[in-house]
Amino acid sequence: MGTDDLIAVLGMQAAPVPRHAAVRRLCLALVVGGVVALGLLLATLGVRPDIAAASATAPFWMKWMFTLSLVAAGIAVVGRLGQPDGRIGWTGAVLATPFAIVAMMAVGELMLAPEQLRKGLILGQTAPRCAVSILVLSAPVFAACVWAFRRQAPTRLRRAGAAAGVLSGALGAAVYAFSCPESSAAFMITWYTGGILAAGVLGGLVGPRLLRW
């Protein structure tokens, strides 16, 4: 059998890929990774004791809006980079938007606050643990994202790894919000962003090794 004949036979045997299969697989991976991250949080830091009262305040939900909007944008970015020769394109601007909005909120917050309170708005009471906790909680999510990539064909492996890291960090930050007692935008843009970007950097470093196919 010639090469052309072999290709034709293989083409006839190939089943069509369901539409949006890659996105569904990625979302499944995020659910599994998020559940594992939540279990890890409950086993270590636990949920903040005043979460019921805090849930009645706007800053509590601001953390969820920030992190979950990053998750949604991260899914779009990872979905594009999971394709052969995939490019970030317009999804990069979508991913940057939540960071820009919270950064502007933080600037306004610091400008309006008395000078002696500004340091507290940035550092809060839990700065040493925040970024590290987000990075740790992102690990099971990143592992699940790597599994999701096994059915895709990324070629820009470093970018894909970095995007998966940012996505994992964003979901890890959303899980960490269950424990975080801080409420300022200045704290969030400093320490939440630090943990998320650290996950992105690590993802970019290991991406070429773990996402190779």
Secondary structure as GFF3:
##gff-version 3
##sequence-region A 1 213
A	DSSP	alpha_helix	3	13	.	.	.	ID=ss1
A	DSSP	alpha_helix	21	44	.	.	.	ID=ss2
A	DSSP	alpha_helix	51	54	.	.	.	ID=ss3
A	DSSP	alpha_helix	58	81	.	.	.	ID=ss4
A	DSSP	alpha_helix	91	112	.	.	.	ID=ss5
A	DSSP	alpha_helix	115	123	.	.	.	ID=ss6
A	DSSP	alpha_helix	127	149	.	.	.	ID=ss7
A	DSSP	alpha_helix	157	176	.	.	.	ID=ss8
A	DSSP	alpha_helix	185	187	.	.	.	ID=ss9
A	DSSP	pi_helix	188	192	.	.	.	ID=ss10
A	DSSP	alpha_helix	193	210	.	.	.	ID=ss11
###
